[in-house]
C-alpha cells in the first residue's frame, strides 16, 4: 500500500510539474504597460508620421460609432485611430495602481529616447487630474499640433489612463483611415 501511494505521488510530481510549467506559460497575464507601449509604437507613431497602419491578428476590431477602435486581446488595451490623433488606453480594463506607475515611468523613458525633437512641456499643468505629462515637437513656434500626452483624470480604480499622439490633419492618414473603414 505504501509503495502504491509513493508511486502515485511520484507520478503526480513527474508529470504534474512539467505539465504545469508548460501549460502555465500559455496562460500568463500580458504585461499591460509593455503592451500599451508596443501598440503606441507600432500604430500611433507611424500613423502620426503619415504612414500606413493595418491592425493585424493581435487586435480585434470593435464596432463603435465614435471611430476606429481595436482591442489587444491579450492585454485588453484599447487602440483608437482618428484623423488627428491615435490613442492607447486601458478603458476596457482599468490598470492596477502598480501597472499605472510602470506605464507612466516607461512612457517617460520611451518618449525621451525614441521621439526625437519632442520635449517635455513643463508649463503644462493640470491641477484637476491625477497624472499628466505632455511632450511637444521642438519647433520654434512650439507647434502644439504634434504632441504626445499621457494622462489619468483621477487616482480611483475607475479612472482610465491614456497615451495619445496628436498630429495635424494629413491626407495620407485620412486615406488610410478611410481604407480601414471600408475594410470592415
BELPELIN-V243601 format. One line per field, one symbol per residue. ss: DSSP state (h for helix, s for strand, l for the rest). phi: phi as a letter, one per 30 degrees, with the letter a starting at -180 (. if undefined). psi: psi as a letter, one per 40 degrees, with the letter a starting at -180 (. if undefined). A space follows every 50 residues. Layout:
ss->???
phi->???
psi->???
This chain:
ss->lhhhhhhhhhhhhhhhhhhhhhhhhhlllllhhhhhhhhhhhhhhhhhll llllllllsssslllllsssssllllssssslllssssslllllllhhhh hhhhhhhhhhhhhhlllsssllllllllllssssssslllllllllssss ssllllllllssssssllllhhhhhhhhhhhhll
phi->.dddddddddddddcdddddddddddcdddddddddddddddcdddddci dcbbecddcbdcdbdckdbbbdddcidccbcbdbabbcbcddbdddeddd dddddddeddddcccdjcbdcdddbbdccdbabbbbddcecheddcbbbb abdbdddccdcbbbccadebdddededddddddd
psi->dddddddddddddddddddddddddeeiiigdddddddddddddddddee ihighaeeihhhhieeahhihhddefihhhhideihhhifddhhiidddd ddddddddddddddghehihgeehhheeidhiihhihgidefhedhihhh ihdieieehihihhhiiiihdddddddddddde.
